[in-house]
Amino acid sequence: FGSYSGLYKYDNKNWTLFSEEDGLCFNEISCLFEDSKGILWIGTENGLSKYDGDKFTNYNMDDGLPYFEIHSIAEDIDGNLLIATTMGFSIFEGTEIKNYMTNDGLSDNTCYFIFKEQDNYFIGTNRGLNRFDGKNFKVYSSESGLAASELNSGAYMKDKTGKIWVGTNNGISIFDPGILFD
């Protein structure tokens, strides 16, 4: 469990707290994600930590992240880590981190979540839902039919019919990614 005191682990009997003293990059945790290899990724207010069950490895702006505040972490089908930050988003491909920001076409640098669906990345920002095909951005906003242009941190899911639900600051929007390709 993530908290503002660090990372708590429960072994069905006892709680153990991991903090900066144990190698965590920062105690204030904003999100957690377990990847397909069983590695726990910890997004904090001051960088990204990777916990392999034994030790922490930390990543920050010196390692290529666009900013230190992590809002959301996900993984695409290729095993790349997708990281939403306050200054854009990153695709972490093994050892290489690729960053994308407004100067690349993103509608706003404050990214609340990112996921990949049907060869497109979807990024929730302060100024709309961005679709990124690896080269170009398309922005969906309240003018496009979203409940609002500002999306919420981590507020997305795919239901069993394949539709995507996203939370905005004015309600929920639901869309079919197969139809959203204009």
C-alpha positions, 0 to 999 in steps of 0.5 A: 500500500502506498501512503505519504509515509512510504510503502507498506507491505503486509504478509498476512501477519505483519506490516512492514514499512519501506521508506527513503531509509530503505531506498525508496526515492521519496516517502509520498507515494502517488501511485503503484503498478505491478508490471507483467514481470512482477516488478512493483513500480512506485510513483512518488512526488519526487521520482519513480522507484522500482522494487524487485522484492529485494531492493529499490532502483530509483529514477528521476529527471537525471535518468531521463524522466521529464519531471519528478511528480508521477501521476500514473503508471501503466504497461503496454502490450510490448512490456513498455512502462507508460508514465504520466507526470506533471510535465508530460509523459514517458514511454520507458522501453527497457533502458531508454526513456522517451518523453513527450510534451506540449512541444511535441503536440501534447495538448497540456503537460499535466498528464494524469494517466496514459494507456495504450489501446489498438496501437494508440496511446491515450493520455488524460490531461488538463486540456483533453484526452490525447490520442497519440499514434507514435507520430501525431496527436489528436485531442478530444475535449468537451467540444468533442463530446467529453464531459469536460476537458480536464481529466482526473488522475488515474481515472480510466478503465476498459470494460468487458465490452471494450469500451473505455471509461474516463473520469473528468472534473465534470463526470464520466465519458465512455467511448469505443476506441475502435470508432475514435479513429478519424 
